[in-house]
Amino acid sequence: MEVFTAAEDLKFFDAYQIINEAVKIPAKSSPLKFLLITLTLILPLSLIQLLFETHTLILYHIIDDFFFFHDSSPSKKQFIRTYSIHEFFYIVSLFLFSLLSTSAIVFTVASLYASKPVSFIPTLFAIPRVFKHLVITFFYVLLLMIVNYFAYCIPIEVLVWLDVNEALLWGFVIIFAITYGLVHFYVTALWHLASVISVLEPNVYGLAAMNKSKQLLGGRTKIALELASLYLAATWIVEMVFELAVDSHVHSMVKILMGLLCLFMLVAINLTGLLVQSVFFFACKGHHNQEVDKKVLYDHLGEYDLGDKSVALNPKTGSMEMQSLVKDQDTVGYQPFAVNATADTVGDQNVENGEP
């Protein structure tokens, strides 16, 4: 059974069809496998997101007291320092689990596409090798986000410093805010696609993955912006509902139930978002008529989960190929050699080697 539609058909899908295709993958492949990934990686990611929102809300209240009520007591300053340190670790943990979740889901979906048998444990072993590429790619994305942020803030600060007319100032603020939002959505889409590229294409990560992502987004930018905006809007709505539940004057049991509901919704949104990233990659490849060779992808994924040795099934011949790290006078690299599947052939090889 095909896990999802072929790339040549995916290229005709719009944003909602891509989402619909993505949500079918767990049910059509291995629900247990995706459940384990969700419980070990996506659930902690979603929990950290909600805790980060709660933590930030508390910190804002403390800072408000500090500035507006001039509460500059040593204890209040200590609270601000402590919460600032905690916020830093929340951010680090947030992006750590985000990249780990991306590694696991992209690797699993690609394995299903390449008809590569994969279980939960090999996926966990593959994550460290995938993670390095994702971190390097993320730092380039972070640089773009910082540049976009300062490109928005600096002109506004200059206009405030020049004391321009208030109506004119608000006009510029709205224009810059819209521009900032569109660029932020585009960078988010660029990052998501570059993350998939960093996992699936050999030796393409960092700046190379960003350039490749930009190339693949050509002609698909509108759909990419729709997908990014839908994901960001969905997470924002859940986080706002969670903040309202935490800050409201209702019974603690109601807050707990609302918190669990928000957590469940955020887990579903994050899982869907990660699945959509992978499906959108194949849709973009199909749009540009770039065939994803399943044999090459199979072997590339095998290098992740088995390290220096991988066993691949050649779909053309049905025979097995083992790739082992072979060193000779000329090269050091992965050299394939055939492993016949019949007992008779194995016996013949043993006789040739002088073995019983």
DRENMARZA-37000 format. One line per field, with one value per residue: residue in three letters; x, y, z of N, C-alpha, C in turn; residue number from 1. Coordinates in steps of 0.001 Angstrom, whole numbers, plus 500000, padded with zeros to 6 digits. Layout:
REM DRENMARZA-37000
res ALA_...
n.u X_...
n.v Y_...
n.w Z_...
ca.u X_...
ca.v Y_...
ca.w Z_...
c.u X_...
c.v Y_...
c.w Z_...
n NUM_...
***
This chain:
REM DRENMARZA-37000
res MET_GLU_VAL_PHE_THR_ALA_ALA_GLU_ASP_LEU_LYS_PHE_PHE_ASP_ALA_TYR_GLN_ILE_ILE_ASN_GLU_ALA_VAL_LYS_ILE_PRO_ALA_LYS_SER_SER_PRO_LEU_LYS_PHE_LEU_LEU_ILE_THR_LEU_THR_LEU_ILE_LEU_PRO_LEU_SER_LEU_ILE_GLN_LEU_LEU_PHE_GLU_THR_HIS_THR_LEU_ILE_LEU_TYR_HIS_ILE_ILE_ASP_ASP_PHE_PHE_PHE_PHE_HIS_ASP_SER_SER_PRO_SER_LYS_LYS_GLN_PHE_ILE_ARG_THR_TYR_SER_ILE_HIS_GLU_PHE_PHE_TYR_ILE_VAL_SER_LEU_PHE_LEU_PHE_SER_LEU_LEU_SER_THR_SER_ALA_ILE_VAL_PHE_THR_VAL_ALA_SER_LEU_TYR_ALA_SER_LYS_PRO_VAL_SER_PHE_ILE_PRO_THR_LEU_PHE_ALA_ILE_PRO_ARG_VAL_PHE_LYS_HIS_LEU_VAL_ILE_THR_PHE_PHE_TYR_VAL_LEU_LEU_LEU_MET_ILE_VAL_ASN_TYR_PHE_ALA_TYR_CYS_ILE_PRO_ILE_GLU_VAL_LEU_VAL_TRP_LEU_ASP_VAL_ASN_GLU_ALA_LEU_LEU_TRP_GLY_PHE_VAL_ILE_ILE_PHE_ALA_ILE_THR_TYR_GLY_LEU_VAL_HIS_PHE_TYR_VAL_THR_ALA_LEU_TRP_HIS_LEU_ALA_SER_VAL_ILE_SER_VAL_LEU_GLU_PRO_ASN_VAL_TYR_GLY_LEU_ALA_ALA_MET_ASN_LYS_SER_LYS_GLN_LEU_LEU_GLY_GLY_ARG_THR_LYS_ILE_ALA_LEU_GLU_LEU_ALA_SER_LEU_TYR_LEU_ALA_ALA_THR_TRP_ILE_VAL_GLU_MET_VAL_PHE_GLU_LEU_ALA_VAL_ASP_SER_HIS_VAL_HIS_SER_MET_VAL_LYS_ILE_LEU_MET_GLY_LEU_LEU_CYS_LEU_PHE_MET_LEU_VAL_ALA_ILE_ASN_LEU_THR_GLY_LEU_LEU_VAL_GLN_SER_VAL_PHE_PHE_PHE_ALA_CYS_LYS_GLY_HIS_HIS_ASN_GLN_GLU_VAL_ASP_LYS_LYS_VAL_LEU_TYR_ASP_HIS_LEU_GLY_GLU_TYR_ASP_LEU_GLY_ASP_LYS_SER_VAL_ALA_LEU_ASN_PRO_LYS_THR_GLY_SER_MET_GLU_MET_GLN_SER_LEU_VAL_LYS_ASP_GLN_ASP_THR_VAL_GLY_TYR_GLN_PRO_PHE_ALA_VAL_ASN_ALA_THR_ALA_ASP_THR_VAL_GLY_ASP_GLN_ASN_VAL_GLU_ASN_GLY_GLU_PRO
n.u 500847_500554_502013_501757_500635_502164_505043_504795_502097_501544_502472_500428_498808_497040_497416_495650_495054_497559_497896_495802_496737_499014_498083_497041_499122_500223_498104_497956_500349_502180_500707_501513_504263_504432_503041_504797_506957_505646_504997_507535_508983_507460_505394_506862_507970_505671_504696_506761_506479_504016_504613_506581_505102_503531_505533_506691_504538_504330_506804_506475_504543_506020_507988_506359_505469_507903_508646_506385_505397_507573_508970_511779_513088_515612_514793_512900_514473_516116_514259_513694_516180_516452_514201_514811_517070_515906_514159_515912_516891_514514_514041_516255_515723_513307_513936_515717_514129_512422_514054_514879_512430_511772_513858_513208_510581_510838_512805_511423_509136_510415_511649_509414_508508_510573_510184_511485_512057_511447_511895_511104_513385_515761_515228_515646_518405_519267_518794_520889_522840_521433_520740_522913_523186_520758_521000_523060_521841_519735_521028_521706_519148_518290_519944_518862_516334_516995_518101_515813_514214_515630_515564_512964_512628_514582_514038_511550_512288_513948_512115_510520_512422_512884_510579_508186_505020_502159_500118_501387_503478_502121_501169_503548_504342_502357_502786_505455_505055_503379_505080_507181_505832_505158_507718_508657_506950_507765_510478_510107_508815_510897_512815_511551_511390_514094_515033_514031_515403_518016_518050_517382_518875_522057_524890_523945_523299_522902_523916_523810_521537_519622_519765_518977_516415_515213_515274_513543_511184_510413_507777_506087_505680_503401_501767_503509_503627_500976_500823_502750_501644_499192_500055_501494_499442_497626_499111_499473_496836_496143_498040_497256_494697_495467_496944_494884_493339_495077_495378_492856_490095_489099_488026_490612_490608_489265_491125_493198_492009_491542_494185_495202_493641_494542_497204_496922_495821_497921_499937_498816_498798_501555_502555_501152_502154_504883_504658_503516_505642_507396_505816_505358_507913_508315_506279_507214_509548_508376_507013_509101_509964_511920_513092_512799_514927_514224_515927_518428_517710_516985_519468_520877_519453_519970_522614_522355_520955_522426_525033_528342_527751_525349_522394_520859_518010_517898_515669_515387_516620_516016_517855_520061_522093_525034_526479_529629_532286_535024_538463_541014_543898_543292_540786_538562_535578_532023_531492_529626_528741_527510_525168_524128_520961_520369_520790_522339_524113_525543_526787_528438_530183_531471_532879_534653_536211_537530_536226_534240
n.v 498795_502176_504780_507561_509881_509825_511812_513099_513519_514910_517435_518915_519557_521688_523823_522836_520287_519129_519159_517430_515094_514673_514148_511638_509858_508573_506748_505165_503884_503104_503359_502935_503412_506171_507052_506447_508137_510546_510553_510498_512665_514784_515344_516234_518539_520092_520451_521973_524265_525297_525634_527526_529711_530181_530732_533027_534783_535091_536275_538725_539934_540306_542081_544234_545019_545822_548051_549761_550008_550626_548817_548000_546196_544019_541322_541275_541944_539722_537768_538495_538053_535292_534243_535095_533586_531055_531343_531447_528803_527492_528315_527175_524441_524251_524644_522544_520172_520674_520422_517773_516425_517083_515740_513021_512667_513451_511640_509217_509473_509737_507248_505610_506502_505607_502936_501660_499506_500466_500950_502003_502108_502048_504528_506305_505946_507063_509752_511385_511655_512965_515266_517053_518256_519614_521496_523170_524219_525544_527660_529405_530134_531384_533614_534984_535571_537295_539444_540243_541055_543270_544873_545620_546852_548935_551085_551956_552814_554923_556678_557260_558540_560781_562072_562136_562935_561597_560171_559639_558103_555803_554863_554088_552135_550159_549436_548488_546421_544636_543967_542829_540621_539100_538507_537047_534805_533761_533152_531240_529218_528712_527733_525378_523784_523678_522232_519663_519113_519092_516697_514745_515033_514173_515559_518171_520884_523558_526642_525756_524141_526096_527622_525666_525220_527701_527589_525408_526454_528165_529102_527838_529405_530764_528678_527715_529906_529923_527463_527879_530115_529061_527093_528648_530352_528532_527459_529810_530493_528349_528732_531254_530675_528959_530722_532466_530683_530070_532567_533244_533594_530984_527728_525552_522951_523255_524806_522922_520973_522529_523128_520552_519996_522000_521175_518672_519518_521076_519167_517639_519599_520163_517637_517297_519523_518817_516516_517650_519235_517294_516081_518321_518816_516686_517378_519813_518930_517379_519407_520780_518869_517144_514142_511969_509611_506482_504371_505610_507314_505381_504123_506320_506970_504647_504989_506715_505325_503040_503706_503074_500878_499579_497959_497467_497103_496359_497668_497031_494580_492958_491885_491898_494544_495318_498034_498910_500335_500712_500535_501335_501631_503848_505074_506063_505098_504448_501379_499314_495836_492775_490703_487575_485993_483307_480044_478167_479641_480950_478772_478019_480194_479850_477475_478312_479971_478179_477283_475170
n.w 500000_499108_500925_500739_498209_494951_493987_491534_491361_493684_493139_492099_494181_496471_499419_501421_500509_500716_503492_504179_502980_504519_507145_506878_506832_509291_509974_507680_507624_510106_512959_515644_515623_515063_517258_519362_518739_519022_521772_522982_521939_520606_522407_524791_523555_522981_525561_526687_525132_526084_528811_528555_527675_529974_531818_530675_530886_533679_534158_532805_534423_536752_535858_535169_537728_538706_537132_536993_539535_540876_542387_543540_545112_546530_546470_544416_542212_542198_541553_538902_537670_538085_536719_534171_533559_533653_531499_529360_529349_528831_526192_524872_525351_524029_521266_521015_521361_519272_516978_517333_517118_514495_513160_513704_512608_509875_509013_509401_507699_505220_505085_504846_502364_500728_500918_502975_505598_508883_512328_515702_517420_515646_514471_516602_516936_514585_514865_516207_514147_512181_513501_513761_511204_511052_513125_512199_509909_511169_512509_510443_509647_511982_511948_509747_510791_512897_511478_510066_512210_513279_511031_511085_513620_513910_511962_513036_515594_514879_513681_515904_517482_515891_516315_514720_513127_514775_513422_510991_511956_512926_510508_509210_511043_510717_508029_508151_509971_508585_506474_507931_509036_506719_505728_507898_507833_505375_505868_507841_506340_504573_506350_507347_505020_504359_506519_506047_503681_504676_506002_504082_501714_500589_502158_502013_503681_506108_504719_502084_502112_502623_500264_498433_499376_498850_496082_495560_496541_494602_492580_494287_496409_497379_498373_500313_502075_502916_504297_506317_507642_508526_510319_512242_513075_514200_516365_517804_518532_520238_522267_523214_524218_526250_527873_528661_530131_532236_533406_534198_536546_537640_538790_539960_538929_536523_535172_534945_533286_530989_530392_529772_527533_525764_525567_524312_521850_520866_520567_518484_516471_516175_515378_512959_511575_511252_509684_507411_506492_505407_503367_501774_500820_498976_497242_496226_494954_492964_491582_490373_488688_489634_490205_492970_493726_494830_495496_495896_497995_499871_500410_501403_503745_505112_505850_507964_510068_510581_510763_509936_508439_506266_505146_502134_500039_496759_494592_491906_491288_493396_495074_497931_499129_500758_502311_503134_505050_503214_502784_500609_498471_496975_497582_500226_501365_501030_499732_497681_497933_496648_498332_498252_498499_498710_500144_498816_497256_499196_500313_498192_498144_500565_500095_498147_499673_501185_503415_505555
ca.u 500000_501298_501803_501139_500572_503440_505464_504289_500713_501553_502807_499192_498027_497100_497835_494735_495225_498821_497616_494969_497622_499955_497439_496718_500326_500330_497092_498210_501641_502350_500262_502296_505557_504235_502623_506000_507685_504856_505105_508909_509579_506519_504707_507714_508071_504426_504639_507711_505873_503004_505300_507280_504098_503202_506716_506810_503446_504728_507919_505940_503890_507078_508613_505371_505564_509209_508727_505235_505193_508893_509372_513165_513664_516558_514093_512273_515556_516553_513231_513869_517379_516170_513268_515506_517901_514989_513625_516965_516904_513279_514230_517186_514998_512268_514519_516313_513091_511890_514948_514822_511155_511910_514725_512505_509444_511319_513471_510407_508332_511275_511816_508172_508483_511558_509845_512543_511535_512022_511225_511328_514759_516669_514966_516340_519839_519541_518598_522123_523523_520610_520619_524019_522854_519638_521491_523800_520830_518962_521786_521547_517777_518268_520573_517868_515282_517550_518191_514438_513739_516256_515075_511658_512701_515443_513324_510530_512980_514425_510947_510148_513463_512693_509331_507329_503585_501676_499388_502396_504210_501305_501137_504798_504334_501499_503474_506603_504558_502916_506281_507877_505065_505309_509092_508753_506292_508606_511665_509630_508635_512238_513447_510919_511804_515543_515236_513801_516525_519204_517963_517165_519816_523415_525843_523298_522775_523398_523625_523442_520135_518806_519713_518159_515041_514745_515056_512351_510003_510051_506514_505272_505791_502073_501358_504404_503181_499706_501114_503444_500719_498215_500715_501775_498162_497058_499865_499207_495493_496197_498807_496435_493660_496146_497245_493620_492938_495977_495207_491451_489714_488203_488472_491877_490329_488940_492406_493927_491345_491835_495596_495349_493041_495484_498375_496520_495672_499242_500612_498253_499254_502987_502720_500674_503101_506090_504291_503307_506970_507926_504989_505570_509205_508099_505442_508096_510409_507547_506714_510285_510310_513134_512714_513444_515270_513983_517112_519427_517193_517067_520857_521259_518844_520669_523844_521996_520529_523357_526395_529285_527279_523911_521913_519839_517361_517859_514321_515409_517042_515496_518956_520482_523401_525552_527457_530560_533373_536135_539641_542049_544963_542815_539634_537921_534178_531061_531562_528619_529000_526261_525002_523070_520017_520105_521731_523269_525163_526381_527632_529485_531175_532257_533803_535725_537082_538160_535507_533311
ca.v 500000_503423_505569_508801_510061_510012_513211_513700_513928_515892_518774_519615_519749_522977_523729_522004_518905_518659_518872_516224_513971_514473_513571_510236_509022_507648_505686_504303_503204_502449_504274_502743_504068_507614_507284_506439_509381_511635_510522_510733_513911_515868_515693_517162_519807_520840_520820_523075_525457_525840_526095_528753_530775_530469_531337_534382_535568_535415_537218_540035_540495_540745_543280_545313_545476_546459_549355_550634_550235_551001_547832_547670_545461_542974_540067_541403_541861_538330_537056_538795_537345_533853_533934_535319_532397_529964_531567_531051_527341_527105_528532_526146_523163_524329_524398_521210_519186_520965_519815_516320_515968_517195_514640_511739_512595_513497_510363_508165_509653_509433_505792_505059_506837_504765_501541_501161_499117_501271_500821_503136_502121_502585_505961_507012_505917_507931_511157_512170_511957_513948_516462_517978_519017_520511_522599_524094_524911_526434_528872_530316_530650_532314_534849_535676_536088_538440_540542_540688_541744_544596_545651_546147_547686_550117_552231_552447_553560_556177_557550_557726_559483_562012_562662_562423_563002_560309_559460_559151_557041_554599_554371_553355_550942_549153_548961_547675_545212_543718_543480_541939_539380_538325_537986_536024_533604_533204_532551_530018_528215_528401_526908_524058_523019_523457_521175_518388_518951_518759_515285_513816_515159_513962_516673_519457_521453_524913_527608_525004_523735_527303_527943_524635_525481_528858_527124_524561_527275_528879_528629_527254_530324_531050_527526_527675_530943_529464_526402_528474_530974_528196_526467_529669_530830_527479_527412_531060_530409_527423_529366_532318_530027_528460_531881_532922_529705_530216_533897_533475_533296_529827_526641_524964_521760_523745_525194_521701_520382_523396_522942_519258_520139_522791_520328_517688_520217_521501_517951_517328_520632_519971_516416_517594_520446_518092_515659_518529_519605_516211_515944_519508_518628_515846_518149_520788_518182_517037_520632_521115_517665_516544_512824_511480_508209_505735_503564_506517_507743_504201_503964_507489_506801_503544_505507_507360_504485_501960_504220_502730_499744_499589_496942_498068_496219_496939_497417_496569_493186_492195_491382_492780_495153_495842_499096_498861_501291_499977_501375_500777_502592_505029_505771_505628_505465_503361_500586_498258_494523_492018_489598_486747_485612_481876_479270_477483_480570_481171_477593_478086_481185_479275_476497_479060_480543_477105_477079_474038
ca.w 500000_499060_502136_500276_496767_494276_493885_490297_491614_494773_492648_491757_495400_497150_500821_502207_500053_501296_504905_504204_502659_505629_508333_506606_506841_510428_509918_506531_507746_511404_514022_516870_515436_515219_518640_520198_518456_519611_523234_523440_521438_520308_523654_525561_522826_523183_526977_526879_524530_526993_530021_528182_527676_531374_532433_530133_531466_535056_534081_532437_535609_537672_535279_535322_539119_538898_536472_537210_540965_541402_543389_543208_546237_546105_546176_543101_541231_542159_540798_537478_537211_538080_535644_532898_533341_533319_530156_528424_529262_528154_524756_524402_525363_523003_519957_521042_521078_517946_515993_517517_516555_513043_512730_513780_511686_508489_508759_509322_506483_504076_505066_504298_500939_500053_501235_503854_506910_509957_513617_516594_517943_514627_514288_517687_516660_513435_515220_516427_512887_511478_514332_513475_509997_511358_513961_511330_509101_512034_512823_509309_509732_513112_511479_508921_511670_513627_510507_509819_513412_513355_509888_511493_514832_513786_511361_513963_516645_514282_513527_517249_517900_515120_516805_513574_513398_515294_512365_510057_512653_512927_509131_508989_511902_510077_506817_508566_510639_507537_505786_508867_509141_505488_505690_508937_507310_504310_506498_508498_505283_504087_507386_507385_503843_504474_507513_505358_502752_505467_506381_502972_500610_501098_502245_501738_504922_506321_503658_500877_502278_502481_498839_497796_499802_498077_494714_495526_496822_493385_492035_495364_497545_497926_499182_501474_503012_503497_505267_507467_508387_509192_511476_513255_513612_515047_517626_518533_519120_521377_523344_523789_525035_527446_528720_529249_531147_533386_534010_534555_537931_537649_539663_539525_538120_535182_534572_534597_532124_529844_530075_529096_526205_524956_525313_523299_520572_520402_520104_517169_515530_515920_514585_511606_510952_510858_508552_506255_505988_504578_502167_500942_500152_497800_496319_495562_494031_491818_490837_489578_487917_490186_490713_494185_493492_496068_495811_496471_499296_500741_500843_502210_505068_505762_506453_509228_511187_510865_510877_508890_507662_506013_504225_501279_499083_495424_494086_490523_491210_494523_495888_499012_498997_502009_502124_504252_504910_502631_502595_499761_498198_496262_498144_501457_501216_501057_498528_497776_497389_496663_499267_497691_499538_498748_500938_497931_496855_500369_500449_497168_498558_501657_499516_497493_500702_501945_504661_505463
c.u 500876_500968_501218_501327_501951_503728_504912_502827_500628_501787_501569_498359_498144_497417_496959_494801_496519_498629_496806_495793_498534_499307_497065_497911_500397_499350_497377_499515_501725_501952_501096_503635_505437_503771_503833_506825_506971_505040_506501_509471_508568_505737_505574_507865_506846_504292_505566_507154_504868_503632_506038_506318_503728_504333_506883_505746_503783_505843_507432_505257_504927_507726_507668_505418_506834_509219_507589_504965_506506_509308_510769_513857_514615_515865_513454_513329_516047_515561_513429_515078_517106_515261_513907_516386_517031_514454_514642_516972_515625_513439_515147_516480_513948_512833_515198_515271_512444_512735_514950_513543_511188_512741_513948_511399_509903_511984_512447_509593_509155_511508_510582_508080_509406_511304_510930_511937_512223_511201_511656_512783_515764_516472_515675_517842_520205_519525_519905_522842_522760_520662_521690_523694_521739_520081_522212_522834_520064_519708_521725_520146_517664_518878_519604_516767_515750_517637_516800_513898_514315_515830_513703_511796_513462_514720_512257_511167_513478_513268_510477_511136_513314_511398_508421_505871_503048_500941_500356_503169_503429_501182_502372_504838_503520_502182_504636_506152_504084_504107_507041_507165_505221_506697_509262_508106_507163_509840_511283_509447_509981_512944_512875_511364_513299_515855_515052_514953_517781_519228_518037_518181_521242_524267_525244_522655_523377_522972_523205_521983_519203_518662_518840_516686_514439_514430_513763_511069_509550_508795_505589_505249_504440_501601_502205_503985_501861_499952_501774_502491_499662_498815_500945_500487_497550_497778_499593_497848_495499_496931_498022_495326_494267_496464_495984_493154_493775_495685_493778_491178_488658_488790_489725_491661_489979_490218_493194_493330_491600_493284_495839_494770_493967_496723_498069_496418_497028_500061_500132_498737_500722_503245_502290_501639_504356_505817_504117_504646_507484_507141_505222_506906_509023_507216_506285_509025_509625_507241_507866_510779_511652_512747_513501_513679_515145_515190_518183_518993_517283_518478_521311_520691_519512_521964_523564_521780_521462_524804_527235_528837_525783_523565_520765_519275_517276_516503_514301_515708_516472_516581_519321_521860_523827_526598_528348_531686_534619_537283_540614_543051_544438_541747_539267_536470_533284_531101_530553_529144_527758_526304_523839_522213_519812_521178_522752_524424_526102_527316_528755_530575_532054_533278_534975_536706_537762_537496_534541_531893
c.v 501248_504265_506924_508937_510308_511492_513879_514111_514986_517307_519584_519954_521176_522745_522762_520539_518305_518310_517584_514974_513641_513763_512106_509306_508091_506480_504691_503533_502432_503414_504161_503466_505576_507958_507349_507706_510563_511703_510898_512092_515048_516290_516583_518523_520674_521305_521994_524365_526108_526351_527400_529930_531172_531202_532780_535301_536002_536456_538618_540703_541037_542032_544476_545886_546281_547880_550300_550917_550528_550088_547339_546950_544388_541664_540107_541321_540424_537474_537253_538057_535844_533465_534141_534122_531209_530113_531172_529534_526806_527224_527467_524793_523116_524001_523033_520151_519432_520297_518296_515742_516012_516048_513337_511625_512581_512178_509245_508265_509319_507929_505115_505315_505909_503278_500887_500769_499921_501059_501970_503232_502594_504074_506782_507049_506830_509402_511918_512549_513005_515300_517505_518855_520024_521711_523634_524894_525923_527729_529881_530934_531681_533656_535658_536293_537310_539659_541113_541486_543158_545484_546243_547171_548998_551288_552814_553294_554909_557163_558095_558775_560821_562730_563077_562449_561620_559499_558856_557981_555730_554009_553548_552065_549824_548559_548043_546367_544180_543113_542483_540591_538497_537707_536872_534718_532936_532514_531256_528894_527759_527454_525493_523195_522714_522360_519800_518096_518521_517292_514372_513915_515080_515226_518015_519941_522838_525839_526912_524560_524930_527687_526946_524834_526641_528459_526307_525352_528075_528289_528013_528160_530592_529916_527437_528692_530551_528420_526966_529312_530155_527558_527483_530190_529806_527402_528662_531006_529505_528056_530496_531751_529518_529600_532397_531978_529849_531503_534159_533058_532190_528761_525985_523723_522146_524152_523970_521059_521202_523244_521640_519303_520907_521968_519310_518345_520616_520310_517592_518322_520431_518732_516654_518510_519749_517152_516478_518952_518559_516066_517117_519428_517811_516554_519160_520096_517800_518246_521010_519923_517076_515223_512486_509989_507428_504900_504427_506972_506609_504059_505109_507386_505669_503976_506174_506353_503330_502409_503832_501549_499876_498518_497536_497028_496940_496639_496864_495074_492334_491639_492384_493323_495670_496887_499127_499844_500539_500929_500658_501880_503898_505796_505226_506048_504261_502647_499447_496924_493672_490922_488770_486162_484115_481147_478585_478379_480847_480002_477597_479057_480636_478279_477199_479622_479474_476838_475919_474505
c.w 500000_500286_501789_498775_496178_494064_492630_490412_492714_494269_492271_492988_495911_498627_501613_501786_500606_502770_505034_503922_503836_506812_508124_506828_508045_510346_508798_506648_509054_512510_515291_516793_515655_516628_519567_519990_519094_521117_523717_523036_521279_521545_524542_524895_523087_524626_527269_526287_525477_528287_529758_528182_529100_532061_531978_530720_532891_535057_533725_533623_536594_537166_535372_536736_539335_538341_536864_538683_541688_542556_543022_544350_545722_545742_544791_541995_541081_541372_539300_536920_537081_536917_534274_532552_532944_531897_529094_528243_528626_526643_524163_524313_524260_521629_519887_520682_519719_516864_516104_516908_515032_512494_512645_512738_510231_508118_508566_508038_505239_503954_504485_502794_500155_500274_502068_505199_508008_511217_514514_517050_516891_514366_515355_517449_515493_513807_515442_515144_512084_512179_514000_512267_510264_512185_513104_510464_509933_512332_511675_509303_510844_512724_510625_509774_512450_512713_510235_510999_513501_512186_510181_512623_514624_513114_512287_515056_516127_514133_514873_517728_517178_515493_515647_514013_513776_514227_511352_510664_512620_511524_508808_509805_511256_508847_507184_509214_509615_506802_506651_508964_507915_505387_506716_508475_506244_504893_507212_507483_504734_505051_507395_506211_503892_505485_506881_504405_503499_505866_505162_501843_501138_501026_501835_503030_505106_505200_502370_500936_502124_501008_498079_498132_499015_496638_494609_495781_495603_492758_493065_496589_498190_498836_500442_502525_503679_504581_506520_508307_509123_510442_512592_513886_514561_516391_518459_519222_520350_522553_523999_524673_526333_528412_529410_530357_532407_534138_534483_535999_537939_538563_539082_538660_536688_534454_534117_533344_530863_529406_529331_527686_525270_524607_524221_521920_520009_519914_518698_516111_515177_515076_513140_510870_510464_509687_507277_505650_505011_503281_501221_500204_498877_496773_495542_494569_492776_490950_489921_488757_488339_490854_491978_493999_494796_496472_496472_497857_500307_501299_501741_503619_505834_506415_507792_510347_511491_510879_509688_508040_507453_505004_503434_500329_497752_494802_492670_490443_492316_495408_496957_498714_500349_501686_503349_503993_504482_502386_501682_499448_497625_497013_499498_501348_501276_499716_498633_497284_497601_497702_498757_498791_499651_499509_500058_497554_497999_500567_499448_497565_499664_501130_498869_498501_501544_503265_504498_505204
n 1_2_3_4_5_6_7_8_9_10_11_12_13_14_15_16_17_18_19_20_21_22_23_24_25_26_27_28_29_30_31_32_33_34_35_36_37_38_39_40_41_42_43_44_45_46_47_48_49_50_51_52_53_54_55_56_57_58_59_60_61_62_63_64_65_66_67_68_69_70_71_72_73_74_75_76_77_78_79_80_81_82_83_84_85_86_87_88_89_90_91_92_93_94_95_96_97_98_99_100_101_102_103_104_105_106_107_108_109_110_111_112_113_114_115_116_117_118_119_120_121_122_123_124_125_126_127_128_129_130_131_132_133_134_135_136_137_138_139_140_141_142_143_144_145_146_147_148_149_150_151_152_153_154_155_156_157_158_159_160_161_162_163_164_165_166_167_168_169_170_171_172_173_174_175_176_177_178_179_180_181_182_183_184_185_186_187_188_189_190_191_192_193_194_195_196_197_198_199_200_201_202_203_204_205_206_207_208_209_210_211_212_213_214_215_216_217_218_219_220_221_222_223_224_225_226_227_228_229_230_231_232_233_234_235_236_237_238_239_240_241_242_243_244_245_246_247_248_249_250_251_252_253_254_255_256_257_258_259_260_261_262_263_264_265_266_267_268_269_270_271_272_273_274_275_276_277_278_279_280_281_282_283_284_285_286_287_288_289_290_291_292_293_294_295_296_297_298_299_300_301_302_303_304_305_306_307_308_309_310_311_312_313_314_315_316_317_318_319_320_321_322_323_324_325_326_327_328_329_330_331_332_333_334_335_336_337_338_339_340_341_342_343_344_345_346_347_348_349_350_351_352_353_354_355_356
***
